[in-house]
Amino acid sequence: METCRNIRKKLSAYQDRELGPAEKDAIEAHLRICEACRKEHEALLQTYRILRSLPEIEATPGFSRQIVEKATQRQEPEWIRALGAAFRLLPAPTAMVTLAIVGLLTGALLGNFLTARQFDPLPPFSASHTDKALTLASVQVFDATPPGSFAGGYLRLATYTRETRHEK
């Protein structure tokens, strides 16, 4: 079975007379004893006969040169070629814009957190606060957006308008 596989791989080279005398003799000896490989060889011979019977087509002048140029030419999709040099420079501007957006958002959030004490409606607790105020402040921890949390800062940032001014 392995021998048949090797023989079948070499049948085309055998037909084209590309093999040395030892390989040629080995293939001929195998074809005499193996019917399956002999049928494969006959099918290959039939294919060669059909191809030889076809009329030869005359190539246009410069056809070979065009084929070589297309084969060696770097193939890029049409839309990449249309963008040209701008596409090659696109990663740098994209990275810069992304970095600028992240920087602006981070700055806005950090700025809001740093100035949150100015807008905090409840001043720091002291001994003079009533029990009711302390209870209210402790319950606010369970709010969906507790004061001083990331969510609370984002909510203040998102809903902040110039008309809304909190006093100290």
C-alpha positions in Angstrom: 0.0 0.0 0.0 2.8 2.4 0.9 4.7 1.4 -2.3 1.6 2.2 -4.4 1.3 5.6 -2.8 4.9 6.4 -3.6 4.5 5.1 -7.1 1.4 7.2 -7.8 3.1 10.3 -6.6 5.9 9.7 -9.1 3.7 8.8 -12.1 3.6 12.4 -13.5 7.4 12.7 -13.3 7.7 9.2 -14.9 5.5 10.3 -17.8 7.5 13.5 -18.2 10.7 11.5 -18.2 12.1 13.4 -15.2 13.2 10.3 -13.3 16.6 8.6 -13.2 17.1 5.1 -14.6 16.8 3.3 -11.3 13.4 5.0 -10.4 12.1 4.5 -13.9 12.9 0.8 -13.8 11.3 0.5 -10.3 8.1 2.1 -11.5 7.9 0.0 -14.7 8.4 -3.2 -12.6 5.7 -2.1 -10.2 3.3 -1.2 -13.0 3.7 -4.8 -14.4 2.6 -6.4 -11.2 0.0 -3.8 -9.7 -3.2 -3.5 -11.6 -4.5 -0.5 -9.5 -1.3 1.6 -10.3 -1.4 0.5 -13.9 -5.0 1.8 -14.2 -3.9 5.1 -12.5 -1.1 5.3 -15.1 -3.5 4.7 -18.0 -5.8 7.4 -16.7 -2.9 9.8 -16.5 -1.9 8.8 -20.1 -5.4 9.5 -21.3 -5.3 12.9 -19.7 -2.0 13.7 -21.5 -3.5 12.6 -24.8 -6.6 14.8 -24.3 -4.4 17.8 -23.5 -2.1 17.2 -26.5 -5.2 17.1 -28.8 -6.3 20.6 -27.8 -5.3 23.4 -30.1 -2.4 25.6 -29.0 -3.4 29.1 -28.1 -1.2 31.9 -29.2 -0.4 34.3 -26.3 -0.5 38.1 -26.9 2.7 40.0 -26.9 3.8 40.9 -23.3 1.5 38.2 -21.8 4.4 36.5 -19.9 5.7 39.9 -18.6 2.1 40.7 -17.3 1.9 37.3 -15.6 5.3 37.8 -13.9 4.4 41.3 -12.8 1.0 40.2 -11.3 2.7 37.3 -9.5 5.3 39.5 -7.9 3.0 42.4 -7.2 1.9 42.8 -3.6 -1.8 42.2 -3.5 -3.8 44.5 -1.3 -7.6 44.8 -1.2 -9.0 47.6 -3.3 -10.3 49.7 -0.4 -6.8 49.7 1.2 -5.2 50.9 -2.0 -7.9 53.6 -2.3 -6.9 55.0 1.1 -3.2 54.9 0.3 -0.8 56.4 2.7 -3.5 57.6 5.0 -4.4 54.0 5.9 -0.8 53.2 6.8 -0.7 56.2 9.2 -4.1 55.3 10.7 -2.9 53.3 13.7 -1.0 56.3 15.1 -3.9 58.8 15.0 -6.3 56.2 16.3 -4.1 55.6 19.3 -3.7 59.3 19.9 -7.5 59.9 19.8 -8.2 57.0 22.1 -5.6 58.2 24.5 -7.0 61.7 24.5 -10.6 60.4 25.1 -9.4 58.2 28.0 -7.4 61.2 29.4 -10.4 63.5 29.2 -12.8 61.1 30.8 -10.3 60.2 33.6 -9.6 63.9 34.2 -13.3 64.7 34.4 -14.0 61.9 36.8 -11.0 62.6 39.0 -11.8 66.3 38.9 -15.3 65.6 40.0 -14.0 63.4 42.9 -11.5 66.0 44.0 -14.2 68.7 44.0 -16.9 66.5 45.4 -16.4 67.9 48.9 -17.4 71.4 47.7 -20.7 70.1 46.4 -21.4 67.6 49.2 -24.9 68.5 50.7 -24.0 67.1 54.1 -21.2 68.9 56.0 -18.9 66.8 58.1 -20.5 65.5 61.2 -19.9 67.0 64.6 -21.3 66.5 68.0 -24.0 69.0 67.3 -25.7 66.9 64.6 -29.0 65.4 65.6 -29.6 61.7 65.6 -32.0 62.1 62.7 -29.2 63.5 60.5 -26.8 60.8 61.5 -29.4 58.1 60.7 -30.1 59.7 57.3 -26.4 59.8 56.5 -25.9 56.2 57.5 -28.9 55.0 55.4 -27.5 56.8 52.3 -24.7 54.2 52.2 -27.4 51.7 50.9 -28.5 54.0 48.1 -28.1 52.9 44.5 -25.4 55.6 44.2 -24.1 56.4 47.7 -22.4 59.7 48.1 -18.6 59.5 47.5 -18.9 56.3 45.4 -17.8 56.0 41.8 -21.4 55.6 40.7 -22.3 58.7 42.7 -19.5 60.7 41.1 -20.5 59.6 37.6 -24.1 60.5 38.3 -23.1 63.9 39.5 -20.9 64.4 36.5 -23.6 63.2 34.1 -26.4 65.3 35.6 -24.4 68.4 36.4 -25.7 71.7 34.8 -24.6 75.2 35.4 -27.9 76.1 37.0 -27.4 73.4 39.7 -25.1 75.0 42.3 -24.6 73.5 45.7 -23.5 75.7 48.4 -21.1 74.9 51.2 
